[in-house]
Amino acid sequence: MWHNLKFALPALVLMALIALFARGLFLNPTLVVSPFIGKPAPAFSLPRLDAKDPLLTQAEWQGRVALVNFWGSWCVACHNEHPVLMQFAAEHVVPLYGLDYKDERPAAEDMLAKQGDPYTAIAFDAAGDTAIDWGVYGAPETFLLDKHGVIRHKYIGPLTVEIIRDDLLPRIRSLESER
């Protein structure tokens, strides 16, 4: 009896692990739950990409619904997302703030000069410390903030027209109707 159990237990553990990993293959990697949802956006004070004073802080968007997009000129997915952000910004739905992180200022400026600048303002996070404070895993990542600066939604990966239309716009409308 013990002899059979000696082989059955590792087989059961192996089957459980296989089932767990198989389930993970079907999960959407853009839907990583953030511990920051429902909490105030982390405070920061960073220079603006254009190097103009004053520093950019979270006070910039207080009192209004806003999107904060972490990006970098080094990020291929950010280049793919950029035309979608340009289109969104042209519609003036809510302000879109950029946090350019782990980047070289000239490279970021060059990207925006060539592809356009969809952002209301851009903070320059050269070291990436602010991105870490916000729980950013990679680029691009976009956060939806309510009028009180509380993070209400996080999207990992490049935004698409469909994501904005089907997911973000309904959330934005709901937040704008709140007091």
C-alpha positions in Angstrom: 0.0 0.0 0.0 2.7 2.5 0.9 4.6 1.5 -2.2 1.7 2.6 -4.4 1.2 5.9 -2.5 4.9 6.7 -3.0 4.3 6.9 -6.7 0.7 8.3 -6.6 1.5 11.4 -4.6 4.2 12.8 -7.0 1.9 11.9 -9.9 -1.0 13.9 -8.4 1.3 16.9 -7.7 2.5 16.8 -11.2 -1.0 16.6 -12.7 -2.0 19.6 -10.5 0.9 21.6 -11.7 0.2 20.8 -15.3 -3.5 21.8 -14.8 -2.4 25.1 -13.2 0.1 25.9 -16.0 -2.4 24.9 -18.7 -5.0 27.3 -17.2 -2.4 30.1 -17.3 -2.0 29.7 -21.1 -5.6 30.9 -21.6 -5.4 34.0 -19.3 -5.2 37.5 -20.8 -1.8 39.0 -19.8 -3.2 42.5 -20.1 -5.6 41.9 -17.2 -3.1 41.7 -14.4 -4.8 43.0 -11.3 -3.1 46.0 -9.8 -3.0 46.5 -6.0 -3.3 50.2 -6.7 -6.9 50.0 -8.1 -9.1 52.1 -5.8 -6.2 53.9 -4.2 -4.8 57.4 -4.8 -2.2 57.5 -7.6 1.3 57.6 -6.1 2.6 61.1 -5.6 5.5 62.3 -7.8 7.3 65.4 -8.9 9.2 65.1 -12.2 10.7 67.4 -14.7 8.6 67.8 -17.9 10.0 66.2 -21.0 10.1 69.7 -22.7 12.2 70.8 -19.7 9.8 73.8 -19.0 9.0 74.7 -15.5 7.2 73.9 -13.3 7.7 70.3 -12.5 4.9 67.9 -13.3 3.0 66.4 -10.3 -0.2 64.5 -9.8 -1.8 67.8 -8.9 -2.0 68.6 -12.6 -5.0 66.4 -13.1 -6.8 66.8 -9.8 -10.5 67.6 -10.2 -10.9 65.8 -13.5 -10.9 62.3 -15.0 -7.6 61.7 -16.7 -5.5 59.0 -18.4 -1.9 58.5 -17.5 0.2 56.6 -20.1 3.7 55.2 -19.3 5.7 55.0 -22.5 9.2 55.2 -23.9 10.7 55.8 -27.4 12.6 52.5 -27.0 9.3 50.6 -26.8 8.0 49.0 -30.0 4.5 48.5 -28.6 4.5 52.3 -27.7 5.2 53.1 -31.3 2.3 50.9 -32.4 0.0 52.5 -29.8 0.9 56.0 -30.7 -1.5 56.6 -33.6 -4.3 55.4 -31.4 -3.3 57.9 -28.7 -3.1 60.7 -31.4 -6.7 59.9 -32.5 -7.9 59.7 -28.9 -6.3 63.0 -28.0 -7.8 64.7 -31.0 -11.3 63.8 -29.7 -10.6 65.8 -26.4 -12.5 63.2 -24.2 -10.2 63.5 -21.2 -6.7 64.8 -20.8 -3.9 62.3 -21.5 -0.7 62.6 -19.5 2.4 60.9 -20.5 5.2 59.5 -18.3 8.2 58.9 -20.4 10.4 56.5 -18.5 13.8 54.9 -18.8 14.4 56.9 -21.9 16.8 59.4 -23.4 15.3 62.9 -23.7 16.4 63.4 -27.3 15.0 60.1 -28.5 11.6 60.8 -26.9 11.6 64.3 -28.3 12.5 62.9 -31.8 9.7 60.4 -31.6 7.1 63.0 -30.7 8.4 65.4 -33.4 8.0 62.7 -36.1 4.8 61.0 -34.9 3.0 63.9 -33.1 2.4 64.6 -29.4 -0.9 63.4 -28.0 -0.2 64.4 -24.4 -1.5 67.3 -22.4 1.8 67.2 -20.5 4.7 64.7 -20.2 6.8 63.9 -17.2 10.3 62.7 -17.8 11.1 59.7 -15.5 14.7 58.9 -16.7 15.5 56.5 -13.8 12.1 54.8 -13.9 11.5 55.3 -10.1 8.0 56.8 -10.6 7.0 53.9 -12.9 8.1 51.5 -10.1 6.0 53.5 -7.6 3.0 53.1 -9.8 3.6 49.3 -10.2 4.4 49.5 -13.9 5.5 46.2 -15.3 6.5 47.4 -18.8 5.5 49.7 -21.5 3.0 50.8 -22.5 0.7 50.9 -19.5 -2.3 53.2 -19.0 -4.1 54.2 -15.9 -7.5 55.7 -15.6 -7.9 58.2 -12.8 -11.1 59.6 -11.3 -11.6 63.3 -10.4 -10.0 62.6 -7.0 -6.8 61.2 -8.4 -7.8 57.6 -7.5 -6.7 54.8 -9.9 -9.9 53.2 -11.2 -8.5 51.0 -14.0 -5.1 49.9 -15.4 -4.5 48.6 -18.9 -1.3 46.7 -19.7 -0.1 46.8 -23.3 -0.9 49.0 -26.2 -4.4 50.6 -26.3 -6.4 49.9 -29.5 -9.4 51.7 -30.9 -11.5 48.8 -29.8 -10.2 48.9 -26.2 -10.8 52.6 -26.0 -14.3 52.3 -27.5 -15.5 49.2 -25.7 -13.7 49.5 -22.3 -12.2 52.9 -21.5 -14.9 55.2 -22.9 -17.7 53.6 -20.9 -15.5 53.8 -17.7 -14.7 57.4 -18.5 -18.3 58.4 -18.9 -19.2 56.6 -15.7 -16.5 58.4 -13.8 -17.4 61.8 -15.3 -20.9 61.4 -14.1 -19.8 60.8 -10.5 -19.5 63.7 -8.1 
